[in-house]
Amino acid sequence: MGISPEDGKRMPLVLQTSGGTTGLPRPMLYSPQDRETMAILGGRRFALHGIRPGDMVLVTYSLGLGNGGMAPREALWRYTGAVPVMTGSGANTPTRRQIEIVKAWGVKVILGFPSYLRHMALVARDEMGIDPHSLGIRLLGTHLGMENRAQIEALWNAPAHDMYGTHESGMLAAECTHRTGMHVQEDAFILEIADPETGEILADGAKGTVYITTLYKYGAPQIRFNVNDISAFHTDACPCGGTMRRLVRIFGRNDNMIKLRGVNVFPEAIGATVAEDGRTNGEFFCFVDRVGEAGIDQMDVHVEVRDPAQRDAVRDDLARRLKEVLGVKVAVTPVGKGELDPHTGTSQTSKIKRLLDRRPR
């Protein structure tokens, strides 16, 4: 890590971890210089989104070892003038109570992962009889990836702003109010897009894996760190006039990708396709198995549907559409609302799981 707990004898240290989506959470020790700079970079993100002094900002990222909730809190209270309302995920504060807090305290900004933002809106509308539009949310800060921006914005009647950050490096890039790509904070980072196989640096517009070089870190600096996220640089200018390079979006992670009968499949692409179908609520989970004497790889995509009467139609239509998008046939199993929560953790954690590979290693 570059520094160790022993260095606490000469400087104050903070320990936080990654979210642990793909395995055991990765710990990181932050020096005072690192942590302060990360808060400044986070403050810039919120300014780009349009968060202003006096805004009440609900932070729904998990609270605990993970850096997801703590870093936004530090950035908000130190560098924006906005007030962080630290409810955390549904495991920290039940979703219904979070909706009550939004209504009672005049919250106008919500930060969270797309799945939980969608879950909150549906709980308000379908379980509490509260129209999310009536809550007057002004903007949403999220990590869109391949999620359906229009669907989330329609649920809340508020613009959703994308961002890109890692727990090792901090806030790398964020969208401005034009929402035409994420401006890279190039005074703090050098980002490169490389071919995942060869490491060759790619031209703007080409998709590849993100290499991160941090220019400010005292403890645990990253030099051409392959973070395994897939993205691309925009080739045009932003209407805001900013001159920093912009990332298009995060298309997925190399370490989330699986091989299914010789085809590379990203769960994020499945999620984007599911979200396009208005008969679902956007929730999905993928099971991968090796079946039969021939040991054929099979994926079964479970999706939550709004109307049980439409299950057969959703199954057939989505199976057809997913084959078009993925280039490989998968099974689709429609289920009822909330049935996937034990697998995804949507109501309990901000880092949602979407795939369980049960094939023997």
Beta strands, then each sheet from edge to edge (+ up, - down):
strand 1: 14-17
strand 2: 27-30
strand 3: 56-59
strand 4: 83-85
strand 5: 109-111
strand 6: 139-141
strand 7: 160-161
strand 8: 163-166
strand 9: 170-175
strand 10: 182-184
strand 11: 189-194
strand 12: 208-214
strand 13: 225-231
strand 14: 246-247
strand 15: 252-253
strand 16: 258-260
strand 17: 263-265
strand 18: 280-291
strand 19: 296-305
strand 20: 331-335
strand 21: 355-357
sheet 1: 1+ 2-
sheet 2: 4+ 3+ 5+ 6+ 7+
sheet 3: 8+ 9- 10+ 14-
sheet 4: 11+ 12- 13+ 15-
sheet 5: 16+ 17-
sheet 6: 20+ 19+ 18- 21-
end
